[in-house]
């Protein structure tokens, strides 16, 4: 009888240990991604607003993931996604080239560093509304 009880207890303990290990593994896998996503959301909130590189190039980022690139000849509507420190801009006008940047903030300025086709580094100042 005692042997059966000991076997049951051992099996229950083994199951508890396995469940604990699975939970720890899940935490180790998903916690960094959650943190990265939270940091991306903070950066995205900082991005919202109007930014200008000069008097000709103005980016306007709205809270809803939409924005407008304003240049003297025209306005170009776009949607944008922030993932970690990367900014992906998808213009509604299919003739316009979509842009991909690594972005950061330095001394209150928005710094966009082009990825692939979006080569170059651009510095923007926030326009007070």
C-alpha positions as CSV (number, residue, x, y, z in Angstrom):
1,X,0.0,0.0,0.0
2,X,2.8,2.3,1.0
3,X,4.6,1.6,-2.3
4,X,1.5,2.6,-4.3
5,X,1.2,5.9,-2.4
6,X,4.9,6.6,-2.8
7,X,4.5,6.0,-6.6
8,X,1.5,8.3,-6.8
9,X,3.4,11.0,-4.9
10,X,6.4,10.6,-7.1
11,X,4.3,10.9,-10.2
12,X,2.5,14.0,-8.9
13,X,5.9,15.6,-8.0
14,X,7.3,14.8,-11.4
15,X,4.2,16.3,-13.1
16,X,4.6,19.5,-11.0
17,X,8.3,19.7,-11.9
18,X,7.5,19.3,-15.6
19,X,4.8,22.0,-15.5
20,X,7.2,24.3,-13.6
21,X,9.9,23.8,-16.2
22,X,7.5,24.5,-19.0
23,X,6.3,27.7,-17.4
24,X,9.9,28.8,-16.8
25,X,10.8,28.0,-20.5
26,X,7.8,30.0,-21.7
27,X,8.8,33.0,-19.5
28,X,12.4,32.9,-20.8
29,X,11.1,32.8,-24.4
30,X,8.4,35.4,-24.3
31,X,9.6,37.9,-21.7
32,X,12.2,39.5,-23.9
33,X,9.7,39.9,-26.8
34,X,7.2,41.5,-24.4
35,X,9.8,43.9,-23.1
36,X,10.9,44.7,-26.7
37,X,7.3,45.4,-27.7
38,X,6.8,47.7,-24.7
39,X,9.9,49.6,-25.6
40,X,8.7,49.9,-29.2
41,X,5.4,51.3,-27.9
42,X,7.2,53.9,-25.8
43,X,9.2,54.9,-28.9
44,X,6.1,55.0,-31.0
45,X,4.4,57.4,-28.5
46,X,7.5,59.7,-28.7
47,X,7.3,59.6,-32.5
48,X,3.8,61.0,-32.6
49,X,3.8,64.7,-33.7
50,X,5.2,66.9,-36.5
51,X,8.9,66.7,-37.5
52,X,10.8,68.8,-40.0
53,X,14.3,68.4,-41.4
54,X,14.2,71.7,-43.2
55,X,11.4,74.0,-44.3
56,X,10.6,71.7,-47.2
57,X,10.3,68.2,-45.7
58,X,7.8,67.6,-42.9
59,X,6.7,64.3,-41.5
60,X,3.5,64.1,-39.4
61,X,2.9,61.0,-37.4
62,X,-0.5,60.5,-35.9
63,X,-1.5,58.2,-33.0
64,X,-3.5,55.9,-35.2
65,X,-0.5,54.6,-37.2
66,X,-1.1,57.0,-40.1
67,X,0.8,60.0,-41.2
68,X,1.6,62.5,-44.0
69,X,4.9,63.4,-45.7
70,X,4.5,67.0,-46.7
71,X,6.8,68.5,-49.3
72,X,6.2,71.7,-51.4
73,X,5.0,69.8,-54.4
74,X,2.5,67.4,-52.7
75,X,1.4,65.6,-49.6
76,X,1.9,61.8,-49.4
77,X,-0.3,59.9,-47.0
78,X,1.1,56.8,-45.3
79,X,0.7,54.2,-42.7
80,X,3.5,53.3,-40.4
81,X,4.5,50.5,-38.0
82,X,7.1,50.7,-35.2
83,X,8.8,47.5,-34.2
84,X,11.4,47.8,-31.6
85,X,13.6,50.7,-32.9
86,X,12.5,50.2,-36.6
87,X,10.1,52.4,-38.4
88,X,8.3,51.0,-41.5
89,X,6.5,53.6,-43.7
90,X,4.0,52.3,-46.4
91,X,2.8,55.1,-48.7
92,X,-0.7,54.9,-50.0
93,X,0.5,56.1,-53.4
94,X,1.7,52.9,-55.0
95,X,4.2,54.9,-57.2
96,X,6.0,56.1,-54.0
97,X,8.8,54.0,-52.6
98,X,8.1,52.7,-49.1
99,X,10.7,53.6,-46.5
100,X,12.4,51.6,-43.7
101,X,14.4,53.2,-41.0
102,X,16.1,52.6,-37.7
103,X,15.1,55.5,-35.5
104,X,16.3,57.1,-32.4
105,X,16.1,60.3,-30.5
106,X,19.2,62.4,-29.8
107,X,19.0,65.7,-28.0
108,X,15.2,65.9,-28.7
109,X,15.7,65.3,-32.4
110,X,14.3,62.4,-34.4
111,X,17.1,60.6,-36.2
112,X,16.2,58.3,-39.1
113,X,18.9,56.0,-40.4
114,X,17.9,54.3,-43.7
115,X,17.7,50.6,-44.1
116,X,18.4,49.1,-47.6
117,X,16.8,51.3,-50.3
118,X,16.1,54.1,-47.7
119,X,19.8,54.9,-47.4
120,X,21.1,57.9,-45.6
121,X,20.7,59.4,-42.1
122,X,18.2,62.2,-41.6
123,X,17.7,64.5,-38.5
124,X,14.4,66.1,-37.8
125,X,13.3,68.7,-35.2
126,X,9.9,68.5,-33.5
127,X,7.5,71.3,-34.6
128,X,5.7,72.7,-31.6
129,X,2.0,72.7,-32.3
